[in-house]
Every structure is written in structure tokens, then in C-alpha cells.
Amino acid sequence: MIKRLKINDVEREIDATPEMRLLDLLRSQLKLTGTKEGCGEGECGACSMLLNGEVIDSCLMLVGQLKDGDEILTVEGLGDVDHLSPLQECFVHEGGAQCGICTPGMLMAAHALLRKNPRPTREEIATAISGNLCRCTGYVKIIDAIEKASQASKAGKVRKGKG
Amino acid sequence: MTFAYNRPPNIPEALALMTASPGTFPVLAGGTDLIVQWRSGIIKLDGVIDISELAQLRGISVTDEGVEIGALATHAEIAANGVVAQRFPSLATACLSIGGPQIQNRGTIGGNVMNASPAGDTLPVLLAHDADFLAQDLTGERWIPAREFFVGYRKTALKPQELLTRIRIRMPDTKERGSFLKVGARRAQAISKVSLCVRGRIRHGGVDWIKIAVGSVAPTPIRAPGTEALLTGKVITDSMIELARNSLADEVFPIDDIRSTADYRRFAAGGLLARYLREMTSRA
């Protein structure tokens, strides 16, 4: 099954079996391994990414459910080690990551929030990341990081022209 | 064997597929339940009928009589709808208590209904509102009242060749107060131990009418007609609240499972009703 998608702002044609999970398309076929698999059943949010601007679990979506023109944003589309997005920088500075497995999903859930609501309250931040589990930080520093990012002028932006 | 991934472009083609091999390929909407059941080995899947192309099943329309919600409306869309938020706040609350944002963005109300789990969070709300469900097959369509819809554990009144297309909820009384209350292990990403939707018209502390629906306390979501009858026409006093709490605890028939125990669920169901009744009297 061939689909024409926009992945991290680049138009790509993909060919995959329709029953393949979007998560497997990203990680195994496209080698975008920033997106993690945690529980594989929609409980932990480690595989979060944006589909047409909305955060979803990529472990619970099949390639067949995509349509031509769908826009996918993964953590690779936010920034990279040399060119962090403002949100990623705030995670680093506020200590919003420890072991790191939840971090890409947290970033994507936070990014989805800041696109729609650039100045969220801490309560709104907590709700926005309520579908993402972290077993290290206790969430406070993650919420601090997202709050800090929301105070920067470029919150909700991806880093352009990286690499 | 190759996986039969069917993606019909319109309702008649979807119905033709369902009629050709009834029950063989499950209907796939948001996938937040079906894909989990498939991947965890609870069900075997040789193919699906993916209905996500069917634009006629989307959207929420408002009429003088009430709202009609397309089976493919997501929990996030329903909760964000202004009329739902204002007139059916218990439905909006229920939709926002399902999973987290990721699940609310993909999961659909039709999927929640057809999955027919006793713990489905929108189901007590639909039962308490006496919603109607529109089922369509190649020969026509029929409305099924909520009270006749959930016929057994994860079983609905739909025939294998019928597709759920729409849900109709009548506009509530402007003077009624409704509430959706849920007990889970945590606020997000938790399947209900007990959930309750109550609606009622309470005047000067007296109950004109009340409708009570409870989830996770029986093989299906259920109404509590005994407790509704007990409260109707009564003044809500502390002793009346105790009677109602005990009546509801007697009226439900929960089980022990991984999430909770039968005893706790009986107690918590009564407790949620007591909370609603106390809030109603403190406002009156």
C-alpha cells in the first residue's frame, strides 16, 4: 500500500503493508528511531507523535488508516542534538529528562499543547501530558520545562534549517 | 494468508462487505480498543473493515430536539463541542476521562459504544440520557434505544451486518443537573473501577425526577430503576442519602477483578451517588 505523506516537513512516498503499525513504519522502515515503543497498548505515550497537529499514540494506528497528504511530526522534526528546539532546550536546562525513554513522547505531547495554547497553566500542562508516563522524574521537572518553554517567545516552534 | 485490509469509500460498500461475510472482519474506527485486543492476542484478526473514510459518520449536528453525534466523532471533538459542553457537560466530562489526549484524539464514541465494555466511560452517560443508536444495513436503518442496546458482556443489539452510524441524544431540561463521576486508580489513563452518570431535577431539596446509570458494576452498563423510584418525589435529607446509597449498593452486581473488588465497587457506587445528592442539596 503506497501513501504520500509529509513526514517532518518532507514529502515522502511510503510503501508498507496496511496492517503495519505507524510506530513500526517510523522506526523500522524509515529509521526514525527517536519515537520509542513502551507498552505497545496506548498506556504510556512513549510512541507519541503528531498527526495533522494532534498528538496520538503511533502504536495504536495502522498504516492503512493514513490518507494521502497526512502530516506526521516526530521528535526528529523538532530539532536535533546540535540544533535543539526551544522546548527541547528547556527540558535539558530544567532537568526534565532522566532515563530518557519517555522524553520524545513528552516532547510531542508538550509540543501539541503549545501549538494550540502558547501560555498554558500548570494544570493545563499536566492534563496535556496525562497520556504520557514517566517513571523517573515525578513529572515536576517536566512540567517546569514545559512552563519555561511557554514563557519563551518561540514556544511551539520547530527548529528550521538544522543539520 | 494476507491480511484483508478493507477500506470502503462509502457506507453502501461498507455494508456490502459486512453482509458478504457477517462478523468475519471487525469494523475498525479509531483503533484504540481493537488494535490493543489484536496485538495482545485477545482476538485474532485476519482483516478489518476500516470505516475511517466514511465522512458521513463524522460530525456533531445540533437540532431543536437534541444532538446527533456521528459514530466516528472522536472523544476530543465531542468534548470540544460548545453545545455538548454547555448542555451535556456529563458527556464532555466522560469523554475527557477516557485515556489521555492521545486516546481522545483517535478514539470514537461509536467505538466506545460498539466495544460495549461495562467500563466504557460514555456508556452510563448515554444510558442516563436515554440516547438512541442508529443501526444501518443494506435493507435500511433502525433506531435502538439505549436501554435495549447493551444486551450482554461486550454484546450489543446490533446484528453482524449492521453498522452503528449515529447516536441521538435529546436536549436535556434546562433546569436539570447532571454529573459524571468516575473512580479509577488515577485521573488519566485509568479504566474505571466504577463510573456513574446521574441527572435530575431537584427543587427545594426535593427530587422531581432522577436518572441513574452505573458502569463497571455488571456485565453491561446498567440503569438503577429501584434507586430512581426510591428517590423520586422525596426530599433529600441525610437519612434519605443513606437509604439511596444502600439501595444503589444493593442494585448493582459487580465482580472482583484486577482493577477492584465487588465490595469496593458496591460501596463506591453508593458513595458517588451520595456525593451527587449532597451537591444538589447544597446548591438548592
Interface residues (C-beta under 8 A of the other chain):
Chain A: M1 T17 P18 E19 R21 G40 E41 G42 E43 G45 S48 L51 E54 V55 I56 D57 C59 L60 M61 L62 G64 Q65 K67 A109 A112 T127 A128 S130 G131 N132 L133
Chain B: F3 Y5 R7 L28 G30 G31 T32 I35 V36 R39 S40 L45 V48 D50 S52 E53 A76 G99 G100 P101 Q102 I103 N105 R106 R187 A188 Q189
